Amino acid sequence: AYLQVLSGEASTSRLQQDVLRYSAGLGVKCIDEYIDAGSGYSMDIFFPDSNLGIEVDGPYHFTYPERRQLGSTMMKHRHLEQIGYSLFS
């Protein structure tokens, strides 16, 4: 995902677009495809005023048929929380 964001290839889901649109409609400042400069991790949507990140994780972030988060997704979320972000997925 990080390289996709850098190259401009990151895809935005309809749900992610809806969250961005509703947030903007409420007057809440948010950043689409935010990249933390220190870690290089990206977040789908970031709310800088509350240091909150939202990850709109699609089916490729989960095992099938158990629907458990993949280890790489869990690690990314854990690292973002350890460096001080609140994260919602």
NORRA-V70693 format. One line per field, one symbol per residue. psi: psi as a letter, one per 30 degrees, with the letter a starting at -180 (. if undefined). A space follows every 10 residues. Layout:
psi=???
This chain:
psi=eeeeeegggk kkleeeeeee eeeeffgkkl kkhkkkeeff klkekkjefg hkkkjijaff gllkgfhkkl eeeeeeeeee efggkkkk.
